[in-house]
Amino acid sequence: MPVDPELLEILVCPQSKGELELIDLPEEVRAMVAEKYREHFRDEDPVVEQALYCAESSLVYPIVSDIPVMLIDEALPATVIGR
């Protein structure tokens, strides 16, 4: 189930309060993020395909099993997506 479009409209970057862009993550980043969150999922593998990117802060917030992880400490640098 994708992230609710209405939720995406109201979310902002927690660091800069800038706009977020829904992006597809490269396969190697998907695997890295899924492995990082695997311990939080007991009966299933976490699904990681997309993220929210903030150009203003150059941070990428992964979406793990349809839940945006909007924590600054958990964000990835924009370099993981080539930006």
C-alpha positions in Angstrom: 0.0 0.0 0.0 1.6 3.3 -1.0 1.9 6.3 1.3 -1.3 8.3 1.3 -1.0 11.3 -1.1 -2.7 13.6 1.5 -0.1 12.7 4.0 2.7 13.5 1.5 1.1 16.9 1.0 1.5 17.9 4.6 4.8 16.3 5.4 7.9 18.6 5.5 11.5 18.0 6.2 12.0 17.9 9.9 15.4 19.7 9.6 14.7 22.5 7.1 10.9 22.5 6.9 11.4 22.3 3.1 9.3 20.5 0.6 9.7 16.7 0.1 9.8 14.9 -3.2 8.8 11.2 -3.6 11.6 9.4 -5.2 12.5 5.8 -6.1 15.6 4.5 -4.4 18.4 2.6 -6.2 18.4 -1.1 -5.6 21.6 -1.1 -3.6 20.2 1.6 -1.2 16.9 -0.3 -0.9 18.8 -3.4 0.2 20.9 -1.4 2.7 17.9 0.3 4.3 15.9 -3.0 4.4 18.7 -4.7 6.2 19.0 -1.8 8.7 15.3 -2.1 9.7 15.0 -5.9 9.5 15.3 -6.3 13.3 12.1 -4.2 13.7 10.0 -6.6 11.6 9.6 -10.0 13.3 7.3 -11.9 10.8 8.1 -10.2 7.5 10.9 -8.5 5.6 10.7 -4.7 5.5 9.8 -3.4 2.1 11.8 -0.4 0.9 11.3 1.1 -2.6 10.9 4.8 -2.2 11.9 7.7 -0.1 11.2 11.4 0.5 14.0 13.7 -0.7 14.5 17.3 0.5 16.6 19.4 -1.8 17.0 22.1 0.8 18.6 19.9 3.5 20.0 17.3 1.1 18.5 14.5 3.1 16.6 11.4 2.1 14.0 9.9 4.4 13.3 6.3 3.6 9.8 4.8 3.4 9.9 1.4 5.1 6.9 -0.8 4.6 4.8 2.2 3.7 5.9 4.2 6.8 8.0 7.3 6.2 10.9 7.4 8.6 11.0 11.1 9.3 13.8 11.2 11.8 16.8 13.4 11.1 19.2 10.9 12.6 17.8 8.1 10.4 17.9 10.2 7.1 20.4 9.3 4.4 22.6 11.9 2.7 21.5 12.9 -0.8 24.7 11.4 -2.2 23.1 7.9 -2.0 20.8 9.0 -4.8 23.4 10.9 -6.7 22.3 14.4 -5.8 
